[in-house]
Amino acid sequence: MATKILTEHINVPGIETFDVYRKQGGYTAVEKAFKTMTPEEVVEEVKKSGVRGRGGAGFPMGMKWSFLAKPEGVPRYLVCNADESEPGTFKDHYLMKTIPHLLIEGMIISSYALGANKSFIYVRGELMYVIHILEKAIAEAKAKGFLGKNILGTGYDLELVVQPGGGAYICGEETALLESLEGKRGNPRNKPPFPAVKGLYQCPTVVNNVESIATTSWIVNHGGEAYAAIGIGRSTGTKLISASGHINKPGVYEIELGVPVEDFIYADEWCGGIRPGHKLKAVVAGGSSVPILPANLILNLANGEKRLMTYESLSDGGFQTGTMLGSGGFIVMDETSCIVRNTWNFARFYHHESCGQCSPCREGTGWMEKVLHRIEYGHGHRQDIDLLVDVAKKIEGNTICPLGDAAAWPVASAIRHFRDEFEWHITNPQEATQPGAVYRGEMALV
Amino acid sequence: MTTESNNSVQFTPDRLAKAQEIIARYPEGKQKSALLPLLHLLQEQEGWTSTEGMDYIARMLNIQPIEVYEVATFYTMYHIKPVGKHVIEYCRTGPCCLMGGEEVYAHLKQRLGIDTGQTTVDGRFTLKEVECLAACGMGPVFQIREKYYMNLTNERVDEIIDELSK
């Protein structure tokens, strides 16, 4: 039986309430941490666990914590990034609405470890109903003495504030999120200084994803080594995967890192296979920004070995033949999917969401959207494919924040692996623009 | 600067209390952090975010009106033009489209007799396209205020519109 760290109790009726969550062992990690561990010891366990940032970047969480500056007399902040907006990703939404106390408990432990007395949960504004759920959970925890002044008689004080966003993908980028939390436009900041030194209100700040913070209760209860024993190599622990698209069982699944991609797609325990009568064409494995892979390359590495659901295996082969685990937004496409249309759709998304600060991103995303639009609608030119590659290359690495890269990768990878399909649209515009028309040329479907 | 007499928009007493609670939760001198939550609170009350409303929030937070305008126009959730009673915010992003989102959207537009950005003549519905709502496994999806409507089909859309038209 696979270990469930986050979702073990998720189907228990009433788990959203304090009492039921408590009965399932909730808040024992807070008691253990506060009564038997120093903040440094909590940080040490998180380091040992090897847990990596679950928002998409995959940076080791314990290391991020250890970078936090601690000047005397200056407040430090923990900010939870619950701005989940990466297309294909809906795990944090699911976790917060079903088991809100898991995040609240993780926030208390993490705030204690970092020495923060006021911590924020920044939730995308569209999830206002989830904000109400979290606020209710916070009020319950406070009434039971797990938040507020002098928690469990330790002398430690903590307030949690749930902050709504206003509808902007860019605020998932940590410095844009901090700007937004300060009541400004979500324009990412230049780094350095990093938030660990100058973050919220110019004070030392750690920004962590919901899922990352939610793991800390289990790590405190079972120890960092027990966490690190799950998974493979540097991909320790479990990961929530948001599965969508043409599969039999879309939803959020907690997997032990290391499951073969093939099993994840076809086993009944997870996606349950491609919808009846259809075949696998392509997968975007880690949210819309990671490179799309055709069926053969998502299932197997270039050398023929099975690809696994780990950070390393998914990125094996670099961008030539690999992709990234990213946020775990796993979008599955069967043979009815038009890669050109999907790429145009994603390009439109990034154009819409570009904050406009950096010209390569502001202008480049618009160019890519326009060129892809004309290819999709039968007005493409032969040189457009190379033009797209060129624009993508000129955005990548030339912007303040990673939105530019995130916009460039889907376009570059779609052309890398599905160039024939783009060419077909350009050379057969009449056929390609028929309703429901999809390229049926030579390609490996599984 | 706006004139002090411009008091056409203000919070109801219970929302004013809520607004003060929100403002108080940030550290001393960091009250501008309340801007996004207060704009949500005002829009919840008024249905949209008017210039008068933004000026009111600016006075409340003791900041310049431009600091509110630049924020309200940056984020997509604030309706800076009047909208209908129900604003349908329809997800147009990839994963929903894979599940037939575009076809259902065409049906919705036909059913309401309006295009994206428009409001029905009776003022009941406004249609907006939005990007990913983080519900991709339950697509197609749209949102009206706080409520998510998921796994949409043409039939389901008809039921929802019928229900909201009563």
HADDOCK unambig.tbl for C-alpha pairs under 7 A between the chains (distance, minus, plus):
assign (segid A and resid 84 and name CA) (segid B and resid 134 and name CA) 6.69 0.50 0.50
assign (segid A and resid 85 and name CA) (segid B and resid 132 and name CA) 6.35 0.50 0.50
assign (segid A and resid 85 and name CA) (segid B and resid 133 and name CA) 6.86 0.50 0.50
assign (segid A and resid 85 and name CA) (segid B and resid 134 and name CA) 6.01 0.50 0.50
assign (segid A and resid 87 and name CA) (segid B and resid 132 and name CA) 5.49 0.50 0.50
assign (segid A and resid 87 and name CA) (segid B and resid 134 and name CA) 6.93 0.50 0.50
assign (segid A and resid 88 and name CA) (segid B and resid 95 and name CA) 6.15 0.50 0.50
assign (segid A and resid 88 and name CA) (segid B and resid 136 and name CA) 5.57 0.50 0.50
assign (segid A and resid 89 and name CA) (segid B and resid 134 and name CA) 5.83 0.50 0.50
assign (segid A and resid 89 and name CA) (segid B and resid 136 and name CA) 6.90 0.50 0.50
assign (segid A and resid 90 and name CA) (segid B and resid 134 and name CA) 4.52 0.50 0.50
assign (segid A and resid 90 and name CA) (segid B and resid 135 and name CA) 5.45 0.50 0.50
assign (segid A and resid 90 and name CA) (segid B and resid 136 and name CA) 6.56 0.50 0.50
assign (segid A and resid 93 and name CA) (segid B and resid 134 and name CA) 6.85 0.50 0.50
assign (segid A and resid 128 and name CA) (segid B and resid 146 and name CA) 5.85 0.50 0.50
assign (segid A and resid 129 and name CA) (segid B and resid 146 and name CA) 5.74 0.50 0.50
assign (segid A and resid 164 and name CA) (segid B and resid 36 and name CA) 6.98 0.50 0.50
assign (segid A and resid 164 and name CA) (segid B and resid 37 and name CA) 6.13 0.50 0.50
assign (segid A and resid 165 and name CA) (segid B and resid 36 and name CA) 6.76 0.50 0.50
assign (segid A and resid 166 and name CA) (segid B and resid 36 and name CA) 6.51 0.50 0.50
assign (segid A and resid 166 and name CA) (segid B and resid 75 and name CA) 5.09 0.50 0.50
assign (segid A and resid 166 and name CA) (segid B and resid 76 and name CA) 6.53 0.50 0.50
assign (segid A and resid 166 and name CA) (segid B and resid 77 and name CA) 5.46 0.50 0.50
assign (segid A and resid 167 and name CA) (segid B and resid 75 and name CA) 5.21 0.50 0.50
assign (segid A and resid 167 and name CA) (segid B and resid 76 and name CA) 5.05 0.50 0.50
assign (segid A and resid 167 and name CA) (segid B and resid 77 and name CA) 5.26 0.50 0.50
assign (segid A and resid 168 and name CA) (segid B and resid 75 and name CA) 5.72 0.50 0.50
assign (segid A and resid 168 and name CA) (segid B and resid 76 and name CA) 6.67 0.50 0.50
assign (segid A and resid 181 and name CA) (segid B and resid 33 and name CA) 5.68 0.50 0.50
assign (segid A and resid 182 and name CA) (segid B and resid 32 and name CA) 6.27 0.50 0.50
assign (segid A and resid 182 and name CA) (segid B and resid 33 and name CA) 4.34 0.50 0.50
assign (segid A and resid 183 and name CA) (segid B and resid 32 and name CA) 5.27 0.50 0.50
assign (segid A and resid 183 and name CA) (segid B and resid 33 and name CA) 4.28 0.50 0.50
assign (segid A and resid 183 and name CA) (segid B and resid 34 and name CA) 6.47 0.50 0.50
assign (segid A and resid 183 and name CA) (segid B and resid 35 and name CA) 5.19 0.50 0.50
assign (segid A and resid 183 and name CA) (segid B and resid 36 and name CA) 6.18 0.50 0.50
assign (segid A and resid 184 and name CA) (segid B and resid 71 and name CA) 5.96 0.50 0.50
assign (segid A and resid 185 and name CA) (segid B and resid 70 and name CA) 7.00 0.50 0.50
assign (segid A and resid 185 and name CA) (segid B and resid 71 and name CA) 5.22 0.50 0.50
assign (segid A and resid 185 and name CA) (segid B and resid 74 and name CA) 6.17 0.50 0.50
assign (segid A and resid 243 and name CA) (segid B and resid 137 and name CA) 6.25 0.50 0.50
assign (segid A and resid 244 and name CA) (segid B and resid 95 and name CA) 6.67 0.50 0.50
assign (segid A and resid 244 and name CA) (segid B and resid 136 and name CA) 5.85 0.50 0.50
assign (segid A and resid 244 and name CA) (segid B and resid 137 and name CA) 4.51 0.50 0.50
assign (segid A and resid 245 and name CA) (segid B and resid 95 and name CA) 5.96 0.50 0.50
assign (segid A and resid 245 and name CA) (segid B and resid 98 and name CA) 6.06 0.50 0.50
assign (segid A and resid 245 and name CA) (segid B and resid 99 and name CA) 6.53 0.50 0.50
assign (segid A and resid 250 and name CA) (segid B and resid 137 and name CA) 5.00 0.50 0.50
assign (segid A and resid 251 and name CA) (segid B and resid 137 and name CA) 5.25 0.50 0.50
assign (segid A and resid 331 and name CA) (segid B and resid 95 and name CA) 6.77 0.50 0.50
assign (segid A and resid 342 and name CA) (segid B and resid 94 and name CA) 5.96 0.50 0.50
assign (segid A and resid 345 and name CA) (segid B and resid 93 and name CA) 6.44 0.50 0.50
assign (segid A and resid 345 and name CA) (segid B and resid 94 and name CA) 5.96 0.50 0.50
assign (segid A and resid 346 and name CA) (segid B and resid 94 and name CA) 6.50 0.50 0.50
assign (segid A and resid 349 and name CA) (segid B and resid 131 and name CA) 6.69 0.50 0.50
